[in-house]
Amino acid sequence: MLEMFNYPFMQRAFIAGLMIAVLAALSGSFIVLRRYSLLSETLAHVSLVGVAIGLLFGMSPLWIAVVASLLASWMIEYLRSVHGMYSDSILAIFLSGSLALAIVIVSLAGSFNASLFSYLFGSILSVSTQDLWVMGIFGSLAMALLLTFFKELYFIAFDEDVARAGGIRVTLLNFMLVSVIAVIIALSIRVVGTLLIGALMVIPPVAAIRFGMGFYPTTLLSIAIALISVVIGLSASYLFSLPSGAAIVLSLLVIFIIALVVNRR
């Protein structure tokens, strides 16, 4: 099985998958704790709008997806924090609206081409060296922000009002968090696709929570689960000619079921 590492495309796939696994699991721990899990799915659909726009006008789908995801994340957080709208209502509106907009743009393009299909379900084996550089630069920045403000984000996740009373700049950090998540999701759609990225961000923390540890060990376990799933998924994809994104998510589901069985109580 180790012969798969002789192929440059598999080497790039593993590097990209492991980077995204760490970023998704780390940021996912905060949104799961805040019961904000649908944010990842919503921003993934918004990223799809950016991809569709990029393909329609011949621009870079990845960069347009990043811009679209960032703008949507800021608007969602603005409506939630400033206007006091319920987060689930906001996410439902953006989720359905972005999906409808993506369908309209695809219909205007006149075809459902293979490029858009790869962004829907992921195409990690086609990740280029340039993609790795982009993921590495923006991923490092996202990781640095999450680790720098880890304690503050942890405090906010448990109780925003108490955190605000304690002098933490809650609004600013909330905008930072959703911005980081938006960038991570936009970068991840090449790895697992817009329809599956939510699973990579949500399932590892949910599975880790089942073991009833503190937040720090739970976060580390979540990252470990995501990394193991990527390794198993990509290996299965190579050995059995399976879609890589789907194989990764199915590996996550198996680990989640094991966590449920082990921790039935």
N, C-alpha and C positions, 0 to 999 in steps of 0.2 A: 504493500500500500504506500510505502514511503516514496515509490518512484514518481508519484504525482507531483512531488516537489521539484522534480527535474524540469517541469514545464513552467516557464515564466508567468503564464496567465494564472496558474494555480498559486504561485508565490504571491502575486499581486492580490489575488482573491483572499488569501488567508490574512495578509497584512491589513487589507481594507476591512474585512469582516471582524478581526480582533479589535481594531481601533473603534469601529462603530459599536461593537458589543460593550466595551468599557464605557463609552460616552452615553449610550442609550440606557444602560443599567444604572449608572450613577445619577443621571438626570431623572430617570424614571422613578427612582426612590422617593424623590421629593413630590412629584405629582401624584403618585399613588397614595402617599401619606396624607396629602391634602384632598383626596377624593376628587382628583382633577384628571383622571386617567383618559377621559375622552378627548383631552387637548391634543394628544399625540395623533389620534385618528383624524381629528379635524384639520390640523395643520398638514397632515399628509395629503388630504384631499385638496387643500389649498395649494400645496406644492404641485399637485397634478395640473392645476390650472396654469401655473407658471410654466410647466413643461409643455403643455399644449400650446401656449402662446409662443414659446420659444421655437417649437417645431413649425408653427404656422407662419411665422415671420422670418424664419431662418436664423434665429439668434441662439445663443447658448442656452439650452434647456435648464442646465444646472444653476446658472447664475440667475435666470429669471425665476426659477423655483425658490431660490434663497430670498430674493427680494419680495416675492409674493407671500412667502411664509412669514417673513419678518413683519411686513405691513399688517397682515392678518393677526399675528400674535399681539402686536401693539394695540390694535383696535379691540380685540377681545379683552385684554387686560384693562383698557380704558373704560369700556362699558361695564366691566365687573367692579372695578375699584372706585371709579368716579361716579358713575350713574347708579351703582348699587343693583344692577341686574343680576339675576340668578345665573350662576356659571353654566349650569346644565342647559338652560334656555339659550344662552348666547352660543354655546358650542353646537347645539342642535341647528340653530339658524345658519351658522357659518358652514357646518358640515353639509347640510342639504343644498345651501346656496352655491357653495364652491363646486359640488358635484354637478349641479345643473349647469353652471357656467362652463365647466370643463366639457360636458357633453355638447353644448352649443358650439364651442370653439372647434371641437373635433368634427362636428357636422359641417362647419364652414370650411374646414380643411379638405373635406370631401373624401376622406379615407381614414380608416383606423389602422395606421401603418405599424410596422414592426418596431420602430423606435419607441412609439408611445406604449406599445405592449410591454416592452422591456422595462419601462419605468413603472408600469402597473405592478408587475410581478417580480421585478428585480432582474439584474443581469450582471451579477458579481464577477462572472468569468470574463466579462468584456471590460473590466476596469483597467484603465490605462495608467501609465506612470504619472502622467499629468494629473489624473484624478487622485492618485495617492498623495501627490504634493499638496493639492487643494485640501484634501481631507486632513492631512497632517498639520498644515498651518492653522486652519480654522478649528480643527479638533483640539490642538494644543492650547489655543486661546480659550476655547470653551472649557476645557479641563482646568486651566489655570483659574478662571473665574469661579467655577464651582468649588474648587478646593480652597480658594482664598476666602470665600464667604460661606464656607460649609456650615459653621456653627450658627451664623445668622439665619441662613436658609432653613436649617433644622429647627430653630426656635420659631420662625414664622410659620413653618408647616404645622406646628402644634397649636399655636394660638397667635393670630395676627394682632389682636388687640393688646395682649400682654406684651408682645414684642414691640409694638409701637409705643406703649407706655414706658418700656425700658430704654427708649432712645434709639432703637433700630430704625433705619430708614426703609420702612416696609415697602412703600410704593415703588421706590427706586429699585430695590432688590427684586421685587415681583416682576417689574419690567425687564430687568436683566435676566431673570430666570426664564421667562417665556421667550426672550430673544435667543438665548442659548439653545433652548429646546427647538425653536424654529430652525436654527442653522443646522443642528444635529439631524433633524428630520429631513431637511432638504438634501443634506449630504448622504443620508442613508438610503434614499430611494433607489440609487443604483445598486445597493447591496441586497436589500430584501423587497424593494418595491413599495409603492404607496399603499397598497392594500394589506401589507403585512408588517410595516414598520411599527405599528401600534403594539403588536405582539412582542417585539423585541424590547420595547421600552416598558411594557407593563407586566408581562408574565414573570420575568426574573424577580422583581421586587415582591410580587404577590406570592410566588413560591417560597422565597426566602423568609417572608413574614410568618409562614406556617411553622417555622422552627422556634418561634417565640423568644428570640434573642433581642438584645438592645439594638438601637438604630445603627450604630457603627458596624457591629458584626453582621447585621442584616444587610447593610449596603455592600460590604465586602463579599458576602455570600451571593448576593444578587449579581455582582460583577462576575464571580466565578461561574455561576449558572449560565450567564450569557456567553462567556468565553467557551465553556464546554459545549454548549449548544451549537455555536458557530463551527467548532472543530468537528463535531459529530455530523452536523448538517452538510458541511462542505465535503467531508470524506464520503458520506453516503451519496452525495450528488455526483462525485467522481466515479465511485464504484458501480453505481446502479443507473447512471445517466438520468438523475432526477433534477427537477428545477431547484436551483440552489436556495432561493429564498424560501420556498415552501418546505424544503428539507430542514432548514434551520428552525422554522416555526414549529414544525412537527416534533423536532427534538425538544424544543421548549415545552411543548404540551406534555410530552412523555415525562420530563423531569417534574413538571407541575403535578401530574397525577401521582408520581412517586412520593412527592412531598405531602400530598393529601393522605395517601395511604399510611405513610410513616407517622404522620401527626394527626391521626383521626380525632383525637380529643382536643 
